[in-house]
Amino acid sequence: MARSLRLSALRTLTLGLAAVAGLSLGPRPAAAEQFINVVTGGTSGVYYPLGVALTKLYVDAIPGVRTSVQATKASAENLNLLQKGRAELAFTLGDALTDAWTGNAEAGFPAPLGNLRGLAAIYSNYVHFVARADSGIKTLADLKGKRVSVGAPKSGTELNARALLSANGIKYADFSKTEYLPYAESAQLIQNNQLDATLLSSGLGVATIRELAASTPVVIVPITPEQIAKIGIPVYQPGMIPANTYHGQTTDVQTMTIGNFLVTQKNVPDDVVYRMTKAMYTHLDALVAAHSAAKAIDPQKALRGMPLPVHPGAEKYYKEVGLMK
C-alpha cells in the first residue's frame, strides 16, 4: 500500500514537472503578421503600376509581410483610408496632402488628418495652361474676359487652378465663360473654338495636349516663379516644359509643378517603414521598369516640399544615408 502511494505521488510529480516544462518550452504564439495595403489610383494611371512594383519589393525586403494593392480614386480617398488605418502606404498629390494635413473641407477634409506621416517625395506633375494661338493669351492676366475650362469640380487640376489664379488676382468670375470639364472634353472644345484655354495637371508629354497641338495651333502659357511664390505653399514649385514637348512649342516654357508623395500613417511600425523606404531607393530600377515616371524619383529630393512630419522609420533611413541630420 505504501509502495503504491509512493508510485502515485511520483507519477503526480512527474506530470506536474512535464506541465511546467510544457509551459516554458512549448511553442510560443507567432508574432503578429505585418500587412501592407498600398492605395494607388486608377489601373490605367501611374500610381497603380508603381504600387504593384513596390509591393513586390516589400515581399523580399520585409520578413513575413503580406501585401495588397488597391485601385482607388487617388489622392483624397487614399489619405482618408490612411487616416482610418485601412492602408499602410498611399500615393497622393502634394496639394491634396497639404489640405489633408491642415484640414480643408472644400477639398474633402473637414478636419486635419493627424495620423498621416510622410515617407517620400517622388515625381512631379506639370501644370499645362494651354490656349488657342489665335486667342491672344500670352500670360495669366490675359485670361480675363476669355472662355476657360479649369478642370472637373474639386479635381486636382481644379484645385491647382483655384490656387494659382486666386493668388495672382484672377477670379473665375473674370472669365467670359467658365467650364468645369475634364481633359478630353476641354481639349475638344478648344479644337472646336468653343473655349480659349484650359488647365491640365499631368506628366510631360500628356496625350491630350499632344493630340490637340497636332490638330490646332496652341500655346503653353508661362507660369513664372514669382507667380508661384504668391501661392505660398511649398508643394508648388517652379518647373520647365522643355522645347518640342508638344507640336509647335519651339522654346522652353516656365511652369508650375506639384509633387507626388508617398505617405504612410503613424501606426505602421518604425522598422517596417524603414525597410519600405530602403527597398524603394535601393531598387529604383524595378520602379522605372514599371513606369517611366519613376525616372524622376531621386533620394536627394525625397524631402522636397514635404508638408507634414516624416515617419520616424523613413527618417532613420534618411539619416543613415546622410539626407537628414
N, C-alpha and C positions, 0 to 999 in steps of 0.2 A: 504493500500500500504506500509506504513512504517512498519506495523507488518510483512508483507510478506518479506520485505527486511531483517528485523532483523532475521527471521527464516532461511532465505537463508544464512545469514552470520554465524549463529550459526552452521548450517549443515557443512558449509565450514571449520569452525574452528575445529569441531568435527572430520571430515575426515582427516584434517591435523594432529591433535594430534594422531589419530589412525595410520596414516602412520609413524609418528615418532616413536610411540610405536612399530610398526611392525619392524622398522629398528633396534631398540635397544633390543627388547625382542624376536624377531623371532628366528627360528633355525639357528645355525651357520654352516658353511661348516664343514664336517667331516675332522679330521686330516688325513694326507696322510698315506695310508696303508703301512706297512713295509713288504717287500718281502725279503725272504732269499732263494737264489738258491745255493744249495750245489753241487759243481762239484767234481766228485769222480774218477772212473776208470771203467774198465770192470765189468759187473754184476757178473762175477764169481770170482772176486778178493776180497781183504779185504776192500778196500776203500768204495765200494758201500754199503754193508750191514751196515757198521758203519755210513755212511752218512744218510741212511734211519733212523737208530736209533736216530741220532742227531736231525733230523727234527721233529721227534715225541716228543722229549723233548722240543724243542723250541715252539711248539704249546701250551704246558702247561705253559711254563716259560715266554713267551713274549706276552703281551696283543695285540690282533688284528693282529698277524703275519700271513702271508701266506708263505708256504714253498714249495720247489720242490727239487727233487734230479735228477741230470743229469749224466748219464753214459758218460764217455769220454775216450780219450787215455791216461789219467792220467797226470802226473806232468807238462810237458811243456805246453800242451793245457790248463790245469787248470789255470796256472799262467797267461797266456796270456788273458784268459777270465776275470780273476780278474782285470787285468790292464785296460781292456776296459770297466769295470763297468757292465759286463754281469753275474757276480756272486758275492756273498757276503762271501762265505766260500769255501776253496779249500783244498784238500789233496795233498801233494807233498813230494817227497824225498828231503832230505836236500841239496844234491849236486846240483840238479836242481834249488832249491830255491836260493842257493848262486850264481849260474850262472845267474839267472834271475835278482837278485838284483844288481849285478855288471855289467851285460851285457856280454854275451859270444855268439858270432854269431855261433860258431860251435855247441853249444848246443841248438840253436834255438831262441836266444835272441840277436838280433843285437844291441839293446840299453838297458840300465838299465830300469827295470820296477819299477819306483819310487812310484807308487801308493800302492804297497804291504805293508802290516803290519802283524807282527807276532801275532798269538794267542796262540799256544802251541806246544811244542814237545810232540809226543805221544808214538809211539813204534819204535823199530829199525829193520832194515833188517840186515842180517848177510851175509858177503861175504864168499862164499864157493869156494876155489880153489881146485878142485878135479882132481886127477891124477891117472892113472893106477898104480897099485902097482908094476908092473914089468918095469915101465918106468925109475926108478932110481931118480925120482923127489922127493926131501925131503924139499927143500927150494925154495924161489922165484928165486934165482940165477940159480938153476938147470933147469929152464925153457928154458934157452938159448940153441938153437940147437934142440928144441923139436917142436912137432906139437900141436898147441894150438888154441882153439876157445875162442875168447874174447867177445862173445855176439853179438847180432844183431847190425848193424851200428847205432851209436849215441843213442842206448838204454841206460837206466840207468845202466845196467850191463857193457856195453862197456865203458861208461864214468868212472865208478869205476875202470875198468881195466887200462884205459889210465892213470888216476891219480896215481894209486898205482905203476904201473910199471915204468912210466917215472920218478917219484920221487926217485925211487930206481935204476936208471941207466939201465933200461931194455927197449929196443925199440921193436916194433913189428917186425922190420927187423932182430932182433936177433933170431927169431924163424925159424926153417927149413920150417915151413908151418904155415900160419896164416889164420884162418877161422873166419867169422863173422856170427855166427849161433845162433838161439835161443836155449833155454834149451834142449828141447826134441831131436832136431837133433844133438846137441853136444854130449849128453849122448849116443845116438845110435852109433855115430862114435867112441866113446871111447870103447863101448862094442865090436864093430867090429874090434878094433885095427887099426883104421884109424886116430885116434887122441890120443895124450898122456895126455892132460889136458884141462880143461875148467873152466871158472869162472861163478858162479851164485850168484846173489844178491837176497836174499829172506828171509823169515822167517825160523826158525829152523824146521827141520823135513820135508823139502820140498820133495814132492812125487818123483820128477825126480831123485834126488840123492838116495832116499830110494830104488827105483826100480833098479837103476844102481848098487848100492852096493850089492844088493841081488843076482845079476847075474854075477858081475865082481869084482874081488878084486881091491879095490881102496884105496887111502889115501887122507886125507884132509891136504893140505899143510898149515903149520902155517904162520900167518902174525903177526909179533911182534909189540909191542907198538913203538919200535924205528923206524921201517919201516913206520908205520902210521904217526908218528910225522914229518917225512920228507915231507909229502904232504903239511902240513902247513894250513890245512882247518879245522876249529873247528867241522864241522858236521861229520867228520870221527873220530871215537872213538874206543879204544880197546874193544874187547869183547871176549867171550868164547863159543865155541860149546861144550856142556857137553858130557862126555864119553857116548857111547852107543846110541847117537842120530841116528847113522847110523850103519848098519851091519858091523862088523869088526873094528869099531872105539872104541878101548878099553880105551882110555885116553882122557882127556880134550884137546882141541886144541885151541890155541890162534888165534884170527882172528880180522877182522875189521868190525865195524858196521856203518851203515848210518842211521841217524834218519829220521823218517817220521814226518811231521809237518802239523798242521792246520794253514792256512793263510787266512787273510781277506784283505780288502782294506780300505784306509783312509777315504772314503766317507760313510762308514757304521757308523751310529750314535754311540757315546760312550756308551750310556745306553743299546743299543741293544747288542753290543759286550760284555759288562759286563754281561748281562743276559745269553748270549750264553756260555760264559766261566764258569759261576757259574753253569748253568744247567748241563754241561758235568761232572764237578768234583763232584757234589752232587748226580749224578745218574750213576756212573760208572758201577753199576750192570746191567743196561739196555744195555750198550755197550758190556759188556762181554757176555751177552745173545745173542747179535747179531753176535759176532765173538770172538773167544778165544784170538786173538791178543790184544784185549783191556785189557787183564790182566796185560799187561806191562805199561799201562798208569798210571803215578804216578805224582801227583802235585808237589812233591819235585824235579822232573826232568823236569818240564814244560818249563824252560828257558835254558835247557842244549843245547849248540851248536847253539842257535838261531842266524842266520846270518844277521838279519835285525831288525829294531826297532819294539818294541812291540806296538800294538794298545793301545791307552790310556784307552779304555774300559776294555781290558784284564789286563792292568797294575793296574787299580783300584781294580780289584778282587784280584790280587796277593799281593797288599799292604794290603788289608783287611785281608787276611789270613796269613800275615807275611812272604811271599815269596820274597817280594821286599821291599826296604826301601823307 
